[in-house]
Amino acid sequence: MPDRDISLPCEVFLTDEAYYAYAAIPSDALFEHIGDDMGLLESTPYIGREYGPAYEAMKPPFECRVLFCEHYGIYYSVDDEACAVTIFAVEDQRRNPQDRFAAQGFGEV
């Protein structure tokens, strides 16, 4: 459970990788839907579930959460102390799961 005042909105940040992946979403409707879901993280940062992949190659070197939006996963971490959410990946779940997070430098390539 968070240690912060939950009445205060969190600030949401996107890493460069997440920003470019989000910008490359091929459909305007899907782009808007994912944007709406990312906006939910301001007020409800724990809406996504804890990410616990089946394969070690799919796991980033830190704890994170994932919020699914259609066939995309929004992978993020929450910093309660700073009241911040960092989205580090927007991944198409239809891709090879063992290549997940390769753009961030900690997945298989």
C-alpha positions as CSV (number, residue, x, y, z in Angstrom):
1,M,0.0,0.0,0.0
2,P,1.3,3.5,-0.8
3,D,2.8,5.7,1.9
4,R,1.8,8.9,0.1
5,D,-1.3,11.1,0.4
6,I,-3.5,9.4,-2.2
7,S,-5.5,12.6,-2.8
8,L,-2.5,14.1,-4.6
9,P,-2.1,13.2,-8.2
10,C,1.2,11.6,-9.3
11,E,3.3,13.1,-12.1
12,V,3.7,10.7,-15.0
13,F,6.9,10.5,-17.0
14,L,7.7,8.6,-20.1
15,T,11.3,7.4,-20.9
16,D,12.5,8.2,-24.4
17,E,11.9,4.5,-25.4
18,A,8.3,4.6,-24.1
19,Y,7.6,8.0,-25.8
20,Y,8.8,6.7,-29.2
21,A,6.9,3.4,-28.8
22,Y,3.8,5.3,-27.9
23,A,4.2,7.8,-30.8
24,A,4.5,4.8,-33.2
25,I,1.1,3.3,-32.3
26,P,-0.4,2.7,-35.7
27,S,-4.1,3.6,-35.0
28,D,-5.4,6.9,-33.8
29,A,-8.1,5.2,-31.8
30,L,-5.6,2.9,-30.1
31,F,-3.2,5.8,-29.5
32,E,-6.0,7.7,-27.7
33,H,-7.1,4.7,-25.7
34,I,-3.5,4.1,-24.5
35,G,-3.1,7.8,-23.7
36,D,-6.3,7.7,-21.6
37,D,-5.0,4.7,-19.7
38,M,-1.7,6.4,-19.1
39,G,-3.6,9.4,-17.8
40,L,-5.3,7.1,-15.2
41,L,-1.9,6.5,-13.6
42,E,-1.9,10.1,-12.3
43,S,-4.7,9.4,-9.9
44,T,-4.5,5.6,-9.6
45,P,-0.9,4.5,-10.0
46,Y,-1.6,1.0,-8.6
47,I,-4.3,0.2,-11.1
48,G,-1.9,-2.0,-13.0
49,R,-0.9,-5.4,-11.7
50,E,2.5,-6.4,-10.4
51,Y,4.6,-7.7,-13.3
52,G,5.8,-11.2,-12.6
53,P,6.9,-12.8,-15.9
54,A,7.3,-16.5,-16.4
55,Y,10.7,-16.2,-18.1
56,E,13.7,-14.5,-16.5
57,A,14.6,-12.9,-19.9
58,M,11.3,-11.0,-19.8
59,K,12.0,-9.4,-16.4
60,P,13.5,-5.9,-16.0
61,P,16.1,-5.4,-13.2
62,F,13.6,-3.7,-11.0
63,E,10.1,-4.2,-9.7
64,C,7.4,-2.8,-12.0
65,R,3.7,-2.9,-12.8
66,V,1.9,-3.4,-16.1
67,L,-1.4,-2.0,-17.3
68,F,-2.9,-3.7,-20.3
69,C,-4.7,-1.8,-23.0
70,E,-6.0,-3.9,-25.8
71,H,-2.9,-5.8,-27.1
72,Y,-0.4,-3.4,-25.5
73,G,1.2,-3.4,-22.1
74,I,2.2,-0.2,-20.4
75,Y,5.1,-1.1,-18.1
76,Y,5.9,1.4,-15.3
77,S,7.3,1.9,-11.8
78,V,5.8,4.0,-9.0
79,D,7.9,6.2,-6.7
80,D,5.6,7.0,-3.8
81,E,8.1,9.3,-2.2
82,A,8.3,11.5,-5.3
83,C,4.7,10.9,-6.2
84,A,5.9,9.9,-9.7
85,V,5.1,7.2,-12.2
86,T,7.7,6.4,-14.8
87,I,6.5,4.6,-17.9
88,F,9.5,2.8,-19.4
89,A,7.9,0.7,-22.1
90,V,4.7,0.5,-24.2
91,E,5.0,-3.0,-25.7
92,D,2.9,-4.8,-28.3
93,Q,2.1,-8.1,-26.4
94,R,2.0,-10.0,-29.7
95,R,5.8,-9.7,-30.1
96,N,8.3,-12.3,-29.0
97,P,8.1,-12.1,-25.2
98,Q,11.8,-13.0,-24.8
99,D,12.7,-9.8,-26.7
100,R,10.6,-7.7,-24.3
101,F,12.4,-4.6,-23.1
102,A,15.3,-5.0,-25.6
103,A,15.1,-1.3,-26.4
104,Q,15.8,-0.5,-22.8
105,G,19.0,-2.7,-22.9
106,F,17.9,-5.4,-20.5
107,G,16.1,-7.9,-22.7
108,E,17.5,-10.4,-25.1
109,V,18.3,-9.1,-28.5
